[in-house]
Amino acid sequence: MEFLSFTLEDKFFGIPLENVKEIVEEKEITPVPLSSDYLEGVMNLRGEPITVIDLRKKIGLTGKSTSREIILCIINGMVVGLRPDRVLDIHEVSGSEIKNVPSSLKGEIESKYMKGIVKLKEKYIIIDIKELI
């Protein structure tokens, strides 16, 4: 399995590369009235409206994601923009390297978003992106 790694606060995360369409620079984002606080708004990308989600807020961390890069992902057939703090790299791991998430982490991050954990130089929490929308 390949995954794209990124940070939120001082934590390392990954999402399956098969769900990543591309990474784009932030465009003007139009807020959506009466929407959830994790929904930053909608941006126009090559004539297509893309919903942008602040990943920190969505998974239960404090503050606001800070990157100008938006990860475009295909989730349940829709293209959605995810804003991390910093995009890092692409990693390849075998399925056996993905371990269950320790219970000590489950209090900090909503557990329904955590698919597993991988130990490379850092510990990466693999996010189940289907749960994001």
N, C-alpha and C positions, 0 to 999 in steps of 0.2 A: 504494500500500500504506500502511495506517495501522499504527503500532506504538505500544505503551505503553513509555515509557522509565523506567528505574530505575537506581540505582547499586549497585555492589558494590565495597567499598573506595573507591578514588578513580577507578574506571572506570565508564563509561557503557554501558548495555546497552538492548536493546529486544526485545520479543517481538511477533509479529504480533497486532494487535488482534482479528482474527477468531477467535483462540484464547482470548481473555480473556472469561470469563463475568462476573466482578465482582471488586471489591476489598472485602475485609471486615476488620474489626478482629480481632486474634488472640483466639481463645477458648482455653479450657483445652486443652492438648495432652497427650495420654496417650502416654508413650514406648512403643515396641514392642520387647520384649526380643529380643536377638540380631539386630537389624536393622543395616543399613549405617549408618555414622556420619553421612551426609548426610540420613538420614531422621529428622526431628525426632519424628515420631509421628503420631497420628491425632487430629483434633478433630471434635467433634459440631457440625454446622451445620444447624439446623432439622431435626434428626432423622436427618441423613445423615452417615455417617462420611467424613471427607475426609483423605487422606494429605497431610502437610505436609513439603516438601523444603526444606532449607537450601541456597539457591542458591550461596552461597560455597563450601561444602564440595563440592557436587555438581560444579561445574565446575573444581575444583582450586585454589581460592584458600584462603588461611589464615584462621583466625578463624571467628567465627560471625556470621551475618546478624543485624542489630539492629532491623529495623523491627517495629512492632506490626501493620503491615498485611500481609495475606496476599493474593496475587494468585491468584484461582481461575481455572484454565485448563482447557480441554478438550483433552486429549491422548489420541489414539487412542481416542476415545469415552469416556474416563474423566475425572472432575473431580478435579484435583490442585491442592493449595495450594503456591504458591511463595513463599518468604520472601526478599525482597531486603533491602538496607540502607535504601533510601529510594525510594518511588515518586515519579516526577517528573511526566510529562505525556504527552499523546498527540500524535504527529507524523504528518504525511502526506508521503510521498515517492513518486516514480515508481520503477518497477523499474530504470530506467537509472542511478539515483542510488546503488543498492546495488552496491558494489565488492567485489572479492575481499579477504579478510583478509590484511594484510601478514604475511610470515613472521616478522617481529620480535615479533608478538604471540602466535604459536603456541606459544612456549615457556612463557608465563605461564598460559595457559588451555588446557584440553584442546580441541584443534582440532575434534573431532567435534561439539562444541556450537556452533561458529561457522558461521553461514550467510553472513554478509557484513558489510560495514561501510558506514556512512552518515556523511557529514560535514555537520553542521548547525553550530551554534555549537561543539559538541563533537563528537568522534567517537563514534558509537554502534556497538557490536558487536551485530548482530542474531543472536539465539540461535535455533537450530533446535530448537524445543521437543519435537519428536517424538523427539529423541535423549535427552531427559531421563529417560524411563522405559523 
